[in-house]
Amino acid sequence: MYSDRSQIAIRMLTRDEEVADAALIRRRVEAAVGFRAALGIDGSAYRLIHGEADLLPSVVADRYGDVIVLQALSQGADRLTPVLVDALNDLVKPRGILARNDPRTRLLEGLTQEVNVLSGDVPPLVTVTEAGVEYDVDVWHGQKTGLFLDQRENREAARRYARGRVLDCFSYNGGFALTLGRAAEETIAIDISEEAVARIRANAARNGVAVDARVGNVFDDLRGMERLGERFDTIVLDPPAFAKTKSAVEKATSGYKEINLRALKLLNPGGTLITCSCSYHISEAAFADIVYSASVDARVHVTVVEKRMQGRDHPVLLGVPETYYLKCFVLRKLA
């Protein structure tokens, strides 16, 4: 797959004499769809195609109930769209397929940003379930393709540790808050977006989970809670990517350290911190060093209970480190 505009000029589909034709693309889509069907995912929203890790470079397809959201993020993937749509319609038989071709990465390929229906019909909202939690998803305008699907299994894992007072920071649509809230005495969710907080409240009411959803700047709110002497038993830090480019790493490192330092000070001894980074440019080792540095400044001892990554429907292709981007540590603050 060739691009005359991107810094990535060539993306490989085949080796040796294997023909890169429509039949090959269909076999790759069929393998990707079959793999997800075998995972036994507890939910109706998950990733069907994860780019290079499914040997379909720069192609993303996410399933939301009976709707598929497709992204073609390179010139080559864009040209393959009709073949991908035909294969997905034959194999999955969705109600509709939506092109969410609005990421800025398409501009680097000389492609337009657009959102349009490729087949069937796609409603304004799609209802999905995830580990017993029900959401209405705006696949037309929501972040990424509608939900942060890569955190689904981390939310399920975090629920095993949830207790007492729970604080969910950068909550977006309340995924962690709603999942952990069922095991908590009190749950507070913070997001800077008023629209996101409105969704959290609506989702909480829909699922019968008590969540105190607040509009706020997490950096400011964590410092404010510390001054007020507030304490929590479970804290989740799931910020957006602080380092989208190499040049942003230094500033991102400072940001990650700040929120982890404040969270560790707010955490009760014996409490659990679930801390995440989706910045590819911050490696797992670098993220561990950041959290350790925060613990030193907080003057606390911390153990790693689990090291996690993106869900199994977002696999990592060995030899392509870009496919491993989400780091999630489950930490315990020692008494």
C-alpha positions as a LaTeX table, in Angstrom:
\begin{tabular}{lrrr}
\hline
Residue & $x$ (\AA) & $y$ (\AA) & $z$ (\AA) \\
\hline
Met1 & 0.00 & 0.00 & 0.00 \\
Tyr2 & 1.63 & 3.23 & $-1.20$ \\
Ser3 & 1.15 & 6.80 & $-0.01$ \\
Asp4 & 2.65 & 9.77 & $-1.83$ \\
Arg5 & 2.03 & 12.15 & 1.10 \\
Ser6 & 2.64 & 10.32 & 4.38 \\
Gln7 & 5.98 & 9.90 & 6.16 \\
Ile8 & 5.06 & 6.20 & 6.00 \\
Ala9 & 5.32 & 5.69 & 2.24 \\
Ile10 & 4.90 & 1.90 & 2.18 \\
Arg11 & 2.69 & $-0.41$ & 4.26 \\
Met12 & 3.19 & $-4.11$ & 3.56 \\
Leu13 & 0.27 & $-6.43$ & 2.88 \\
Thr14 & 2.03 & $-9.55$ & 1.58 \\
Arg15 & 5.40 & $-11.22$ & 1.25 \\
Asp16 & 7.01 & $-13.19$ & $-1.56$ \\
Glu17 & 4.64 & $-13.93$ & $-4.46$ \\
Glu18 & 1.33 & $-13.78$ & $-2.56$ \\
Val19 & $-1.17$ & $-11.69$ & $-4.51$ \\
Ala20 & $-2.68$ & $-8.69$ & $-2.70$ \\
Asp21 & $-6.16$ & $-8.86$ & $-4.19$ \\
Ala22 & $-9.73$ & $-8.62$ & $-2.95$ \\
Ala23 & $-9.68$ & $-12.30$ & $-1.95$ \\
Leu24 & $-6.70$ & $-11.65$ & 0.36 \\
Ile25 & $-8.47$ & $-8.72$ & 2.03 \\
Arg26 & $-11.59$ & $-10.82$ & 2.55 \\
Arg27 & $-9.52$ & $-13.63$ & 4.15 \\
Arg28 & $-7.90$ & $-11.13$ & 6.50 \\
Val29 & $-11.28$ & $-9.65$ & 7.48 \\
Glu30 & $-12.72$ & $-13.13$ & 7.98 \\
Ala31 & $-9.79$ & $-14.10$ & 10.24 \\
Ala32 & $-10.15$ & $-10.90$ & 12.28 \\
Val33 & $-13.91$ & $-11.34$ & 12.73 \\
Gly34 & $-13.50$ & $-15.02$ & 13.62 \\
Phe35 & $-10.87$ & $-14.22$ & 16.24 \\
Arg36 & $-13.18$ & $-11.78$ & 18.04 \\
Ala37 & $-16.03$ & $-14.29$ & 17.97 \\
Ala38 & $-13.76$ & $-16.79$ & 19.75 \\
Leu39 & $-12.86$ & $-14.39$ & 22.59 \\
Gly40 & $-16.17$ & $-14.70$ & 24.44 \\
Ile41 & $-16.41$ & $-10.94$ & 24.94 \\
Asp42 & $-18.90$ & $-9.87$ & 27.60 \\
Gly43 & $-20.39$ & $-7.02$ & 25.62 \\
Ser44 & $-21.87$ & $-5.97$ & 22.29 \\
Ala45 & $-19.20$ & $-3.34$ & 21.52 \\
Tyr46 & $-15.66$ & $-4.33$ & 20.57 \\
Arg47 & $-12.97$ & $-3.96$ & 17.93 \\
Leu48 & $-13.28$ & $-6.14$ & 14.83 \\
Ile49 & $-10.16$ & $-5.02$ & 12.94 \\
His50 & $-7.07$ & $-3.57$ & 14.64 \\
Gly51 & $-4.90$ & $-2.39$ & 11.78 \\
Glu52 & $-1.43$ & $-3.91$ & 11.53 \\
Ala53 & $-2.23$ & $-6.48$ & 14.24 \\
Asp54 & $-4.79$ & $-8.01$ & 11.87 \\
Leu55 & $-2.45$ & $-7.59$ & 8.87 \\
Leu56 & $-4.69$ & $-4.83$ & 7.53 \\
Pro57 & $-2.52$ & $-1.73$ & 8.00 \\
Ser58 & $-4.26$ & 1.54 & 8.90 \\
Val59 & $-7.72$ & $-0.10$ & 8.92 \\
Val60 & $-9.92$ & 0.10 & 12.03 \\
Ala61 & $-13.37$ & $-1.44$ & 12.38 \\
Asp62 & $-15.38$ & $-1.36$ & 15.61 \\
Arg63 & $-18.67$ & $-3.10$ & 16.25 \\
Tyr64 & $-21.44$ & $-1.37$ & 18.20 \\
Gly65 & $-24.35$ & $-3.79$ & 18.36 \\
Asp66 & $-25.67$ & $-4.10$ & 14.81 \\
Val67 & $-23.58$ & $-1.18$ & 13.49 \\
Ile68 & $-19.95$ & $-1.18$ & 12.30 \\
Val69 & $-17.79$ & 1.95 & 12.40 \\
Leu70 & $-14.96$ & 1.86 & 9.85 \\
Gln71 & $-11.85$ & 4.04 & 9.63 \\
Ala72 & $-9.43$ & 4.13 & 6.67 \\
Leu73 & $-6.36$ & 6.01 & 7.90 \\
Ser74 & $-4.08$ & 5.87 & 4.86 \\
Gln75 & $-4.37$ & 6.31 & 1.11 \\
Gly76 & $-4.12$ & 2.57 & 0.58 \\
Ala77 & $-6.78$ & 1.78 & 3.18 \\
Asp78 & $-9.02$ & 4.42 & 1.66 \\
Arg79 & $-8.78$ & 2.74 & $-1.74$ \\
Leu80 & $-9.63$ & $-0.62$ & $-0.12$ \\
Thr81 & $-12.84$ & 0.69 & 1.48 \\
Pro82 & $-15.27$ & $-0.86$ & $-1.06$ \\
Val83 & $-13.63$ & $-4.28$ & $-0.62$ \\
Leu84 & $-13.72$ & $-3.95$ & 3.19 \\
Val85 & $-17.39$ & $-2.91$ & 3.17 \\
Asp86 & $-18.36$ & $-5.87$ & 0.96 \\
Ala87 & $-16.48$ & $-8.31$ & 3.22 \\
Leu88 & $-17.95$ & $-6.90$ & 6.44 \\
Asn89 & $-21.48$ & $-6.93$ & 5.03 \\
Asp90 & $-21.11$ & $-10.57$ & 3.96 \\
Leu91 & $-19.47$ & $-11.80$ & 7.16 \\
Val92 & $-21.17$ & $-9.71$ & 9.89 \\
Lys93 & $-24.39$ & $-8.58$ & 8.18 \\
Pro94 & $-24.67$ & $-5.30$ & 10.12 \\
Arg95 & $-27.60$ & $-2.92$ & 9.99 \\
Gly96 & $-25.23$ & $-0.26$ & 8.68 \\
Ile97 & $-21.58$ & 0.70 & 8.24 \\
Leu98 & $-20.44$ & 4.22 & 9.13 \\
Ala99 & $-17.18$ & 5.77 & 7.92 \\
Arg100 & $-15.66$ & 7.78 & 10.80 \\
Asn101 & $-12.92$ & 9.20 & 8.63 \\
Asp102 & $-12.51$ & 12.34 & 10.75 \\
Pro103 & $-9.14$ & 11.71 & 12.51 \\
Arg104 & $-6.50$ & 14.34 & 11.76 \\
Thr105 & $-4.12$ & 11.59 & 10.64 \\
Arg106 & $-6.01$ & 11.50 & 7.33 \\
Leu107 & $-4.84$ & 15.05 & 6.60 \\
Leu108 & $-1.24$ & 13.79 & 6.73 \\
Glu109 & $-2.23$ & 11.40 & 3.93 \\
Gly110 & $-3.74$ & 14.15 & 1.82 \\
Leu111 & $-7.21$ & 12.73 & 2.49 \\
Thr112 & $-10.36$ & 14.60 & 3.50 \\
Gln113 & $-11.97$ & 14.35 & 6.94 \\
Glu114 & $-15.52$ & 13.08 & 6.60 \\
Val115 & $-18.24$ & 11.06 & 8.30 \\
Asn116 & $-20.72$ & 9.26 & 6.08 \\
Val117 & $-22.80$ & 6.10 & 5.77 \\
Leu118 & $-21.15$ & 3.47 & 3.56 \\
Ser119 & $-24.03$ & 0.98 & 3.59 \\
Gly120 & $-27.39$ & 0.42 & 5.24 \\
Asp121 & $-28.51$ & 2.98 & 7.83 \\
Val122 & $-26.89$ & 4.19 & 11.05 \\
Pro123 & $-29.05$ & 5.80 & 13.80 \\
Pro124 & $-27.91$ & 8.82 & 15.87 \\
Leu125 & $-27.48$ & 6.61 & 18.96 \\
Val126 & $-26.70$ & 2.90 & 19.27 \\
Thr127 & $-27.43$ & 0.99 & 22.48 \\
Val128 & $-24.67$ & $-1.39$ & 23.61 \\
Thr129 & $-23.81$ & $-3.40$ & 26.72 \\
Glu130 & $-20.47$ & $-3.97$ & 28.38 \\
Ala131 & $-20.07$ & $-6.26$ & 31.40 \\
Gly132 & $-23.66$ & $-5.62$ & 32.43 \\
Val133 & $-23.50$ & $-1.84$ & 31.89 \\
Glu134 & $-25.72$ & $-0.34$ & 29.18 \\
Tyr135 & $-24.79$ & 2.74 & 27.15 \\
Asp136 & $-26.23$ & 4.85 & 24.37 \\
Val137 & $-23.32$ & 5.52 & 22.03 \\
Asp138 & $-23.04$ & 8.42 & 19.60 \\
Val139 & $-21.05$ & 6.71 & 16.84 \\
Trp140 & $-21.35$ & 9.81 & 14.63 \\
His141 & $-19.63$ & 12.26 & 16.96 \\
Gly142 & $-18.26$ & 10.42 & 20.04 \\
Gln143 & $-14.55$ & 10.30 & 20.80 \\
Lys144 & $-12.59$ & 7.75 & 18.78 \\
Thr145 & $-15.38$ & 5.68 & 17.19 \\
Gly146 & $-17.86$ & 6.24 & 20.03 \\
Leu147 & $-16.42$ & 4.54 & 23.12 \\
Phe148 & $-12.96$ & 3.78 & 24.51 \\
Leu149 & $-13.29$ & 0.09 & 23.72 \\
Asp150 & $-9.64$ & $-0.66$ & 24.53 \\
Gln151 & $-10.34$ & $-0.19$ & 28.27 \\
Arg152 & $-13.24$ & $-2.66$ & 28.47 \\
Glu153 & $-11.28$ & $-5.50$ & 30.09 \\
Asn154 & $-9.38$ & $-3.12$ & 32.37 \\
Arg155 & $-12.69$ & $-1.81$ & 33.67 \\
Glu156 & $-13.78$ & $-5.38$ & 34.38 \\
Ala157 & $-10.46$ & $-6.10$ & 36.15 \\
Ala158 & $-10.63$ & $-2.89$ & 38.19 \\
Arg159 & $-14.02$ & $-3.88$ & 39.57 \\
Arg160 & $-12.35$ & $-6.71$ & 41.50 \\
Tyr161 & $-10.45$ & $-4.13$ & 43.56 \\
Ala162 & $-13.16$ & $-1.49$ & 43.99 \\
Arg163 & $-14.28$ & $-0.69$ & 47.53 \\
Gly164 & $-15.16$ & 2.23 & 49.78 \\
Arg165 & $-14.93$ & 5.67 & 48.20 \\
Val166 & $-14.12$ & 5.60 & 44.49 \\
Leu167 & $-12.76$ & 8.50 & 42.43 \\
Asp168 & $-12.81$ & 8.20 & 38.63 \\
Cys169 & $-10.74$ & 10.91 & 36.91 \\
Phe170 & $-11.06$ & 11.84 & 33.22 \\
Ser171 & $-14.26$ & 9.81 & 33.28 \\
Tyr172 & $-15.56$ & 10.61 & 29.75 \\
Asn173 & $-18.86$ & 8.65 & 29.64 \\
Gly174 & $-18.34$ & 7.09 & 33.07 \\
Gly175 & $-17.05$ & 3.67 & 32.02 \\
Phe176 & $-14.92$ & 3.04 & 35.12 \\
Ala177 & $-17.31$ & 4.85 & 37.47 \\
Leu178 & $-20.32$ & 2.80 & 36.36 \\
Thr179 & $-18.42$ & $-0.49$ & 36.52 \\
Leu180 & $-16.77$ & 0.16 & 39.88 \\
Gly181 & $-19.74$ & 1.99 & 41.37 \\
Arg182 & $-21.67$ & $-1.22$ & 41.89 \\
Ala183 & $-19.04$ & $-2.34$ & 44.42 \\
Ala184 & $-18.45$ & 1.07 & 46.06 \\
Glu185 & $-19.97$ & 2.98 & 48.95 \\
Glu186 & $-19.58$ & 6.29 & 47.10 \\
Thr187 & $-18.43$ & 7.09 & 43.56 \\
Ile188 & $-17.25$ & 10.46 & 42.25 \\
Ala189 & $-16.53$ & 10.97 & 38.52 \\
Ile190 & $-14.75$ & 14.04 & 37.14 \\
Asp191 & $-14.48$ & 15.24 & 33.55 \\
Ile192 & $-13.75$ & 18.66 & 32.07 \\
Ser193 & $-16.55$ & 18.33 & 29.49 \\
Glu194 & $-20.05$ & 19.35 & 30.53 \\
Glu195 & $-21.43$ & 17.16 & 27.74 \\
Ala196 & $-19.49$ & 14.15 & 29.06 \\
Val197 & $-20.72$ & 14.74 & 32.61 \\
Ala198 & $-24.29$ & 14.91 & 31.35 \\
Arg199 & $-23.76$ & 11.51 & 29.70 \\
Ile200 & $-22.32$ & 10.09 & 32.93 \\
Arg201 & $-25.40$ & 11.19 & 34.84 \\
Ala202 & $-27.73$ & 9.77 & 32.21 \\
Asn203 & $-25.82$ & 6.47 & 32.08 \\
Ala204 & $-25.76$ & 6.23 & 35.88 \\
Ala205 & $-29.53$ & 6.73 & 36.08 \\
Arg206 & $-30.09$ & 4.22 & 33.30 \\
Asn207 & $-28.06$ & 1.55 & 35.08 \\
Gly208 & $-29.21$ & 2.31 & 38.63 \\
Val209 & $-25.70$ & 3.20 & 39.82 \\
Ala210 & $-25.15$ & 6.12 & 42.19 \\
Val211 & $-22.45$ & 8.39 & 40.70 \\
Asp212 & $-21.64$ & 11.96 & 41.74 \\
Ala213 & $-20.58$ & 13.31 & 38.33 \\
Arg214 & $-18.77$ & 16.64 & 38.39 \\
Val215 & $-17.44$ & 19.05 & 35.78 \\
Gly216 & $-13.87$ & 19.94 & 36.64 \\
Asn217 & $-10.22$ & 20.14 & 35.76 \\
Val218 & $-8.68$ & 16.98 & 37.23 \\
Phe219 & $-5.32$ & 18.68 & 37.97 \\
Asp220 & $-7.03$ & 21.45 & 39.95 \\
Asp221 & $-9.57$ & 19.17 & 41.61 \\
Leu222 & $-6.96$ & 16.70 & 42.86 \\
Arg223 & $-5.02$ & 19.53 & 44.52 \\
Gly224 & $-8.25$ & 20.95 & 45.95 \\
Met225 & $-9.29$ & 17.59 & 47.40 \\
Glu226 & $-5.86$ & 17.21 & 48.97 \\
Arg227 & $-6.18$ & 20.61 & 50.69 \\
Leu228 & $-9.62$ & 19.61 & 51.99 \\
Gly229 & $-8.21$ & 16.38 & 53.45 \\
Glu230 & $-10.38$ & 14.08 & 51.34 \\
Arg231 & $-9.42$ & 10.41 & 51.09 \\
Phe232 & $-10.39$ & 7.56 & 48.78 \\
Asp233 & $-10.05$ & 3.78 & 48.77 \\
Thr234 & $-10.00$ & 3.37 & 44.98 \\
Ile235 & $-8.81$ & 5.90 & 42.40 \\
Val236 & $-8.79$ & 5.62 & 38.60 \\
Leu237 & $-6.59$ & 7.80 & 36.39 \\
Asp238 & $-7.48$ & 7.34 & 32.71 \\
Pro239 & $-6.35$ & 10.56 & 31.01 \\
Pro240 & $-6.28$ & 11.26 & 27.28 \\
Ala241 & $-2.95$ & 10.86 & 25.50 \\
Phe242 & $-0.65$ & 13.53 & 26.97 \\
Ala243 & 2.11 & 12.72 & 24.42 \\
Lys244 & 0.73 & 12.46 & 20.89 \\
Thr245 & 4.17 & 13.29 & 19.45 \\
Lys246 & 7.78 & 12.77 & 20.54 \\
Ser247 & 8.15 & 16.49 & 21.17 \\
Ala248 & 5.40 & 16.32 & 23.82 \\
Val249 & 7.07 & 13.63 & 25.95 \\
Glu250 & 8.72 & 15.98 & 28.45 \\
Lys251 & 5.53 & 17.90 & 29.17 \\
Ala252 & 3.53 & 14.66 & 29.25 \\
Thr253 & 5.93 & 13.15 & 31.77 \\
Ser254 & 5.35 & 16.11 & 34.06 \\
Gly255 & 1.58 & 15.78 & 33.67 \\
Tyr256 & 1.51 & 12.05 & 34.40 \\
Lys257 & 3.72 & 12.52 & 37.45 \\
Glu258 & 1.53 & 15.32 & 38.82 \\
Ile259 & $-1.76$ & 13.41 & 38.69 \\
Asn260 & $-0.19$ & 10.21 & 40.09 \\
Leu261 & 1.48 & 12.13 & 42.91 \\
Arg262 & $-1.81$ & 13.78 & 43.90 \\
Ala263 & $-3.74$ & 10.52 & 43.62 \\
Leu264 & $-1.28$ & 8.68 & 45.85 \\
Lys265 & $-1.63$ & 11.39 & 48.49 \\
Leu266 & $-5.43$ & 11.09 & 48.34 \\
Leu267 & $-5.39$ & 7.29 & 48.54 \\
Asn268 & $-5.93$ & 5.58 & 51.87 \\
Pro269 & $-3.26$ & 3.07 & 52.98 \\
Gly270 & $-4.17$ & $-0.30$ & 51.51 \\
Gly271 & $-6.09$ & 1.44 & 48.73 \\
Thr272 & $-5.89$ & 0.74 & 45.00 \\
Leu273 & $-4.79$ & 3.09 & 42.23 \\
Ile274 & $-5.62$ & 2.10 & 38.64 \\
Thr275 & $-3.42$ & 4.36 & 36.53 \\
Cys276 & $-3.26$ & 4.41 & 32.74 \\
Ser277 & $-1.41$ & 5.95 & 29.82 \\
Cys278 & $-2.53$ & 5.65 & 26.20 \\
Ser279 & 0.49 & 7.62 & 24.92 \\
Tyr280 & 2.49 & 5.37 & 22.61 \\
His281 & 5.52 & 7.66 & 23.02 \\
Ile282 & 5.56 & 6.92 & 26.78 \\
Ser283 & 6.80 & 3.33 & 27.01 \\
Glu284 & 5.74 & 0.92 & 29.74 \\
Ala285 & 9.15 & 1.25 & 31.39 \\
Ala286 & 9.00 & 5.05 & 31.22 \\
Phe287 & 5.48 & 5.06 & 32.67 \\
Ala288 & 6.62 & 2.82 & 35.53 \\
Asp289 & 9.48 & 5.23 & 36.26 \\
Ile290 & 7.05 & 8.16 & 36.30 \\
Val291 & 4.74 & 6.43 & 38.78 \\
Tyr292 & 7.71 & 5.40 & 40.94 \\
Ser293 & 8.99 & 9.00 & 40.97 \\
Ala294 & 5.51 & 10.15 & 42.03 \\
Ser295 & 5.50 & 7.62 & 44.88 \\
Val296 & 8.91 & 8.86 & 46.07 \\
Asp297 & 7.68 & 12.45 & 46.15 \\
Ala298 & 4.50 & 11.32 & 47.93 \\
Arg299 & 6.69 & 9.46 & 50.47 \\
Val300 & 4.74 & 6.21 & 50.12 \\
His301 & 5.54 & 2.63 & 49.21 \\
Val302 & 3.59 & 1.17 & 46.28 \\
Thr303 & 3.36 & $-2.37$ & 44.93 \\
Val304 & 2.30 & $-3.43$ & 41.44 \\
Val305 & $-0.63$ & $-5.85$ & 41.71 \\
Glu306 & $-1.26$ & $-6.11$ & 37.95 \\
Lys307 & 0.25 & $-4.77$ & 34.75 \\
Arg308 & $-2.35$ & $-4.63$ & 32.01 \\
Met309 & $-2.71$ & $-3.34$ & 28.43 \\
Gln310 & $-5.42$ & $-2.78$ & 25.84 \\
Gly311 & $-8.11$ & $-5.46$ & 25.56 \\
Arg312 & $-7.65$ & $-8.73$ & 23.70 \\
Asp313 & $-9.66$ & $-7.42$ & 20.77 \\
His314 & $-6.83$ & $-4.84$ & 20.32 \\
Pro315 & $-3.91$ & $-7.30$ & 19.94 \\
Val316 & $-0.25$ & $-6.32$ & 19.68 \\
Leu317 & 1.76 & $-7.45$ & 16.66 \\
Leu318 & 5.29 & $-8.37$ & 17.73 \\
Gly319 & 7.80 & $-6.35$ & 15.76 \\
Val320 & 5.37 & $-3.44$ & 15.40 \\
Pro321 & 5.68 & $-1.60$ & 18.73 \\
Glu322 & 3.13 & 1.03 & 17.64 \\
Thr323 & 0.37 & $-1.55$ & 18.20 \\
Tyr324 & 1.19 & $-1.57$ & 21.96 \\
Tyr325 & 0.09 & 1.79 & 23.26 \\
Leu326 & $-2.16$ & 1.39 & 26.34 \\
Lys327 & $-0.48$ & 0.80 & 29.69 \\
Cys328 & $-2.54$ & 0.13 & 32.81 \\
Phe329 & $-1.05$ & $-0.52$ & 36.26 \\
Val330 & $-3.10$ & $-1.70$ & 39.23 \\
Leu331 & $-1.20$ & $-0.44$ & 42.28 \\
Arg332 & $-1.58$ & $-0.88$ & 46.05 \\
Lys333 & $-0.51$ & 1.78 & 48.49 \\
Leu334 & 1.14 & 0.12 & 51.46 \\
Ala335 & 0.34 & 1.13 & 55.01 \\
\hline
\end{tabular}
